[in-house]
Amino acid sequence: MARGDISSGEKALALATKRAIEAAGGLDPCAAETAIGRSQLSRCGSVNERDSISIRDAVTIDLLGQRSDGHPFIVRALCRQVGGVFVPLPEPQDDADGLTLTVVELAGELGDLSNSIRTALCVHGDAGEAVSPRENDAIRADILAMQETLAALDQRLAAMRGEG
């Protein structure tokens, strides 16, 4: 790979870094919290640059933007890079360790996934009966949401047995 070429995985990390910096309030708060210069942070969020930040700084930046939808951006991208999925610890629930709510959430996500696939395969979809790139992205996002919910359900069940 030539010096200027970066892999799709590196591009995904750069985009995640850019989103995390935006969610954290921009370059200034991130620079203040990490002691990384604004221009360096900007390069780390560019798909045209090979620069990257340390894991420690990635976590710091992700935590700054934790109220944003999709948080933690960089950590999720890192998990995908190594073939995994980020699973936040489940919030305490009122029922038997939150199982009922988690199953209801999972059922809703299965409905969303089924609807995304049905819409993509419909003759009236973006690309007719073929799956368009936008539809593919939507289906994959629904799958990721289900994986996270399934992992949270597994964590709840493991905790009930004293394994977590």
N, C-alpha and C positions, 0 to 999 in steps of 0.2 A: 504494500500500500504506500503510495507516495506521501510525502510529508504533509501536504495540504488536504489529502483525502481522509475523511473520518468515517468510521463504520456507522451503520444505522443504529446500533446500540449506543454508540457515543453521542449520536445526534439526539436520541431519545433522552439521554441523561442531560444533555445541554438544554433541551426544551423543558425538561422537568425543573432544572435549575432556574431557568428564566421564569417559569410559572411560580416557583417557590419564592423567588425574590419579589415578584409582583405582589404575591399574597402577603408577604411580610411587610409591605409598605414601600418597596422600592430599594434602590441601591444604598441610600444614606443609612437607614436603620440597619441593614445587613452589614455594611462596612463598619459601622460603629460596634456592632456586637461581635464581629469576627476578626477585626483588625486586618481585613483584606481590602485593598483599595477598590474604589468604584470602578475604575477601568478594568481591573483584573476580574472583578465580579461580572462585569458586562461581557468580557471575553468568555467566561465560564458558561454563560447562558447563550452563547452563539453557536449555531450549527456549523459555522465556518471556521471555528477555532478549536484547537485541540486542548486548550486549557481546561482544567477541572479543579474542583475544591476538595479538601480533605473530608473524610467521613464525619469527623467531629464538627466541621463547619457546616456540612450538609444538614446534620441534625439540628444545629443551632438555627439555621435559616428556616428549616421546616417547622420548628417549634414557634418561630415568630409569626408564622401565617396559619396557625392551627385552627382558626375559626373559618377558614376558607373551604369551600366544597372541593373535595378531591385531595385534601391534605392527608398525609404528608407526600408531597409530589416527588421529591428526590428519593426518599426511602422506597416508595412504590416502584419507581423506575429501576432502582438497584435490585430490588427483589425480582422483577421481571428479567433483568439481565442474567441472573443466576438460576433462572427457571422456577422461581417461586412466586409467592403472592404475599403481600403484606396483610396481616390480620390484626386489627386493633383488638385490644382486650375488651371483652363484652362489658357493657354497663350493667350494674346490678338491676334486677327486675323483681317485681312483686310476686310472680308465680314461682313454680319449682325451678329455680335457677334460670329463669327467663326462657325456658324451653318453648312454652306456648307462643310467646311473641316471636321468637326466632323462627319457629316453624311457619308461622303466619307470614313473616317477612320473606322466608324462602319460597313459599307458595306464590307470593306476589311477584318475586323476581323470576320464577319459572314462567308465570304468565307474561311478564315483560319479554322474556327471551322467546317464548313461543310466538308472541305477536310480532316481534322483530323478524323472526325467520319467515313467518307467514307473509308479512308485508314484502320482504325481500324477494320471495319466490312468486309472488302474485304477478300476473301479466301486466298489472298497472303500476308495478314498482319502478324505481329509478331506471333500471336497465332491463325492463321487461321481466322475463323469468330468470334472468341471470342476476347474480348478486353484485351490486355496484360497490365501489370502494367505501362510500358513505354508509351503506347498509352493512357491509362487512364490519366496519368500525363499531357500529351500533350493536351488532350481534356480539362482537367480542367484548364490548363494555358490559353487556348484560351477563355474559359468561363470567367475567371477572367479578362482578357483584355477587353472583351466586357462589363462586369459589370462596369469597371472603365470608359469606354468611354460613356456608357449610363448615368452613374452618372454625368459625366462632361457635357453631353448634357442637362440633367435636370437642372444642375446649371446654364448653359447659358440661358435656357428658364426662369428660376426663376429670374435671374438678369434682363432680358428684362422686366419683370413685376414689377421690383423694390422689389422683395422678398429676394434678396441675398445681 
